[in-house]
Amino acid sequence: MSSTPAASRPLRNLGFIHLVPFDRNDPATGLREGVELFKFAEELGLDSGWVRTRHMQYGLPSASVFFGAVSQVTERIGLGNAVIPVGFENPFRLAEDLGTADALSGGRLLPGLSVHPPSYDETVNDLVHDNGWRDEDYSYGRLERLRSFLRGDKVRDIPEYQGIGGDFDSERVEPMSEGLADRLWYGGGSLRSAQWAGENGFHWLVSNISSSNTGELVDYGVNQREQIDAYRAASPLGDAARATVARVLVPTDGATPEQLRKYREYAEGRTERTKSVHGRGTIIALDVLGSNDEIIEFIKNDPAFQAADDYLFELPFEMELDDWKQMLTQLATVIGPALGWTPANA
């Protein structure tokens, strides 16, 4: 099935990714500020807001609960996950949570998923997963099982009602939210995962951390472009197959002198890690700190962005609500329109 040439793909959606960080002694404030940021982004006309998933860190661990709250104070903005590591989840229970949040939001969830074995040491793994984790299947099949539950596939036969219980029984996972199973992204960073996501009808999400396609330090945008091209070549969805690129892009226009100081220190502290390959081939993109014009120029010339349908700004972790609002304001009012995007509220 043919698709639009990657180099000329129009920008379809513009959004952001947020960690929803909080103080360990006052988590409610950080979580409420996260809700406020999503309201603010919707008012700016952004298409989507995505949250990271963090376990045993000072960041949001439960996207479904958070989106249940966000859905009640917003009306339109897409609610994405970047990403849920399904190795920590029971696919059955995750399907229930996602279905509940999607129903409450009116069908706005954009679940991004990944799959990998437990990564802690054995003692911690036993506490987190129970000792059965050694025998669990942490392959892509875990995602296929989740999608089956979300799709409403039959799980069981319902016995005849005997007058005691059972009158609310369903043969499938409930609530089943129509269309949710078709809105799944796979968050990956290798040619292998790109091909699998394409072949299996997932959308494709890449970020500022990836695997080198050659095992060596290479041009980051070119590396991701190769993955996006492999994804599209494998996907049966044609033009409906969506590739999303997320990067840390920090606009300095509209920032106060104090904000500029913080932004520069943040970017400078993360630059060294981009100069080498980590582990078995992990590479990290350079944060782009600059004026609106500099960021626009970078995006226009980056091969990965050229091939993508959706752009996401990854908000820096160690900032505050006013900082994130300044960044989103520049994204929605200047950068996006210069790239051919129109705010949803225009």
Long-range contacts (C-beta under 8 A, 24 or more apart in sequence): 1-236, 1-237, 1-238, 2-238, 3-232, 3-238, 3-239, 3-241, 4-239, 6-225, 6-228, 6-229, 6-232, 6-306, 6-307, 7-306, 7-307, 9-306, 9-307, 9-308, 9-309, 10-309, 10-340, 11-309, 11-310, 11-311, 11-336, 11-339, 11-340, 11-341, 12-242, 12-309, 12-310, 13-47, 13-48, 13-78, 13-244, 13-309, 13-310, 13-311, 14-46, 14-47, 14-48, 14-310, 14-311, 14-312, 14-331, 14-332, 14-336, 14-339, 14-341, 15-41, 15-46, 15-47, 15-48, 15-49, 15-50, 15-77, 15-78, 15-80, 15-310, 15-311, 15-312, 15-313, 16-41, 16-46, 16-48, 16-49, 16-50, 16-312, 16-313, 16-314, 16-315, 16-327, 16-328, 16-331, 17-49, 17-50, 17-51, 17-52, 17-80, 17-82, 17-207, 17-246, 17-312, 17-313, 17-314, 17-315, 18-49, 18-50, 18-51, 18-52, 18-315, 18-324, 19-51, 19-52, 19-54, 19-59, 19-60, 19-315, 19-317, 20-51, 20-52, 20-59, 20-60, 20-66, 21-58, 21-59, 21-317, 21-318, 22-58, 22-59, 23-58, 24-58, 30-58, 31-60, 31-66, 31-69, 33-321, 34-60, 34-66, 34-70, 35-66, 35-69, 35-70, 35-73, 36-321, 37-321, 37-324, 37-325, 37-328, 38-70, 38-73, 38-74, 38-77, 38-79, 39-70, 39-73, 39-74, 40-325, 40-328, 41-77, 41-328, 41-332, 42-74, 42-75, 42-76, 42-77, 43-345, 44-328, 44-329, 44-331, 44-332, 44-333, 44-343, 44-345, 45-332, 45-343, 45-344, 45-345, 45-346, 46-77, 46-328, 46-331, 46-332, 46-336, 46-343, 46-344, 47-77, 47-78, 47-310, 47-344, 48-77, 48-78, 48-79, 48-80, 48-110, 48-310, 48-312, 49-77, 49-78, 49-79, 49-80, 50-79, 50-80, 50-81, 50-82, 50-110, 50-112, 50-246, 50-312, 51-80, 51-81, 51-82, 52-82, 52-83, 53-81, 53-83, 53-84, 53-85, 55-85, 55-88, 59-317, 63-101, 64-94, 64-97, 64-98, 64-100, 64-101, 65-97, 65-101, 67-101, 67-104, 67-105, 67-109, 68-100, 68-101, 68-104, 70-105, 71-101, 71-104, 71-105, 71-106, 71-108, 72-104, 75-106, 76-108, 76-344, 77-108, 77-344, 78-108, 78-109, 78-110, 79-105, 79-108, 79-109, 79-110, 80-109, 80-110, 80-111, 80-112, 80-185, 81-109, 81-110, 81-111, 81-112, 81-113, 81-185, 82-112, 82-185, 82-187, 82-205, 82-207, 82-246, 82-312, 83-112, 83-113, 83-114, 83-185, 83-186, 83-187, 83-205, 84-111, 84-112, 84-113, 84-114, 85-114, 85-115, 85-116, 86-113, 86-114, 86-115, 86-142, 86-143, 86-146, 87-115, 87-116, 87-117, 87-118, 87-138, 87-142, 88-118, 88-128, 88-129, 89-146, 91-142, 91-143, 91-145, 91-146, 91-149, 92-149, 92-173, 94-146, 95-146, 95-149, 95-150, 95-173, 96-173, 96-174, 96-175, 98-150, 98-177, 98-180, 99-150, 99-173, 99-174, 99-175, 99-176, 99-177, 99-180, 100-175, 102-177, 102-180, 103-175, 103-177, 107-177, 107-178, 107-179, 107-180, 109-177, 109-180, 109-183, 110-183, 110-185, 111-180, 111-183, 111-184, 111-185, 112-184, 112-185, 112-186, 112-187, 112-205, 113-143, 113-146, 113-184, 113-185, 113-186, 113-187, 113-202, 114-186, 114-187, 114-188, 115-139, 115-140, 115-142, 115-143, 140-196, 140-200, 143-184, 143-186, 143-200, 143-202, 144-200, 147-181, 147-184, 149-173, 150-176, 150-177, 150-180, 150-181, 150-184, 151-176, 151-181, 152-176, 152-181, 185-242, 185-244, 188-227, 189-227, 189-282, 190-227, 191-226, 191-227, 191-230, 194-227, 194-228, 194-230, 194-231, 194-234, 195-230, 195-231, 195-234, 196-234, 197-231, 197-234, 197-235, 198-230, 198-231, 198-232, 198-233, 198-234, 198-235, 198-241, 199-234, 199-235, 199-236, 201-235, 201-236, 201-237, 203-241, 203-242, 203-243, 203-244, 204-228, 204-231, 204-241, 204-242, 204-243, 204-244, 205-243, 205-244, 205-246, 206-243, 206-244, 206-245, 206-246, 206-304, 207-245, 207-246, 207-247, 207-314, 208-246, 208-247, 208-248, 208-284, 208-285, 208-287, 208-314, 209-282, 209-283, 209-284, 209-285, 210-282, 210-283, 210-284, 210-285, 211-281, 211-282, 211-283, 212-277, 212-281, 212-282, 212-283, 215-277, 215-280, 215-281, 216-277, 217-275, 217-276, 217-277, 217-283, 218-283, 219-303, 220-274, 220-283, 220-285, 220-286, 220-304, 221-302, 221-303, 221-304, 221-305, 222-303, 223-283, 224-303, 224-304, 225-303, 225-304, 225-306, 225-307, 228-304, 228-307, 228-308, 229-307, 232-307, 242-309, 242-310, 243-307, 243-308, 243-309, 243-310, 244-308, 244-309, 244-310, 244-311, 244-312, 245-304, 245-305, 245-308, 245-310, 245-311, 245-312, 246-311, 246-312, 246-313, 246-314, 247-285, 247-287, 247-288, 247-312, 247-313, 247-314, 248-285, 248-287, 248-288, 248-313, 248-314, 248-316, 249-287, 249-288, 249-295, 249-298, 249-299, 249-313, 249-314, 250-287, 250-288, 250-289, 250-290, 250-316, 250-327, 251-290, 251-291, 251-292, 251-295, 251-326, 251-327, 251-330, 251-331, 251-334, 251-335, 252-289, 252-290, 252-291, 253-291, 253-292, 253-330, 253-334, 254-326, 254-329, 254-330, 255-323, 255-326, 259-322, 259-323, 259-326, 262-318, 262-319, 262-323, 263-289, 263-316, 263-323, 264-289, 266-316, 266-318, 266-319, 287-316, 292-330, 292-334, 292-335, 292-338, 295-335, 296-335, 296-338, 296-339, 299-335, 299-339, 300-339, 311-339
